[in-house]
Structure formats: structure tokens, C-alpha cells
Amino acid sequence: MTETKTIKISKEMYAKLSEIAGELQMRLKRPVSLDEAMKYLINLKEKTTKITDLAGSWDISDTELAEIKTSLKEAWKRWKSTES
């Protein structure tokens, strides 16, 4: 039998945790407890330790991509090397 502990969390945090559990339930197509939702968040935190772990996670539109490229080109035009 697993030992349990009682913790106090704010109503806001409970609502957020319940929302995450609901999203997991829809994805997994089965009931998901708050305990399982917390385990999911902890595992997610442990897995995402480098910025490169997020590669491919941003769903970007062609318009957003064009704006980013334009912004970068403008920034590089203004950048000056300190080396001579």
C-alpha cells in the first residue's frame, strides 16, 4: 500500500491542477487523478532540462516565421562587431 500525505494548496493551484488532469484525461482517454497529473508535471520538468528539448514544440505559422526572419535581418544590419 502506498503511503499518502495531505497537502494544502490554494484554490487557484487546485483549479490549474484539475485543468491539467482534464487535459491528460482527454489525451489518454481514461480517468486521470490529481496525483497522476502531478507526476506528469514532475516528469515533464525532469525531462525538459535544455532549451533544445523544446525543439519542434512551437506550432508557428508562416506569417510568424516571416516576421521573425525580417526582425532578425534588421537586427543583424544594426549589429556592429567590436573586433577590429
SVG drawing of the C-alpha trace seen along z (x, -y; Angstrom):
<svg xmlns="http://www.w3.org/2000/svg" viewBox="-12 -50 53 52">
<polyline fill="none" stroke="black" stroke-width="0.4" points="0.0,0.0 1.3,-3.5 1.7,-5.9 -0.3,-9.1 0.2,-12.7 -2.2,-15.6 -1.0,-18.9 -2.6,-22.3 -2.8,-24.1 -4.6,-27.3 -7.9,-27.2 -6.1,-28.7 -3.5,-25.9 -6.2,-23.3 -8.1,-24.6 -4.9,-24.6 -4.0,-21.1 -7.6,-19.9 -7.3,-21.6 -4.1,-19.7 -5.7,-16.4 -8.6,-17.1 -6.3,-17.7 -4.4,-14.5 -7.7,-12.6 -8.8,-13.8 -5.4,-12.8 -5.2,-9.4 -9.0,-8.7 -9.2,-7.4 -9.7,-8.9 -6.7,-10.8 -6.2,-11.6 -4.6,-14.7 -1.8,-12.6 -1.1,-11.3 -1.3,-14.9 1.3,-16.0 3.6,-13.0 3.2,-14.1 4.3,-17.7 7.3,-16.4 8.3,-14.1 7.9,-16.9 10.1,-19.2 12.8,-16.5 12.8,-15.8 12.9,-19.4 16.3,-20.5 17.8,-22.0 16.4,-24.5 16.9,-22.0 14.4,-19.7 11.8,-22.2 12.7,-21.9 9.6,-21.3 7.2,-22.1 6.2,-25.6 3.5,-25.5 4.4,-28.5 2.5,-30.0 4.2,-31.1 3.3,-34.7 5.0,-34.4 8.1,-32.9 8.3,-35.7 8.0,-38.3 10.8,-36.6 13.1,-36.4 12.5,-40.0 13.2,-41.1 16.4,-39.1 17.6,-40.6 17.0,-44.1 18.8,-43.3 21.8,-41.9 22.0,-45.1 22.3,-47.2 24.8,-45.0 28.4,-46.1 31.4,-43.9 33.6,-45.2 36.6,-43.4 38.8,-45.4"/>
</svg>
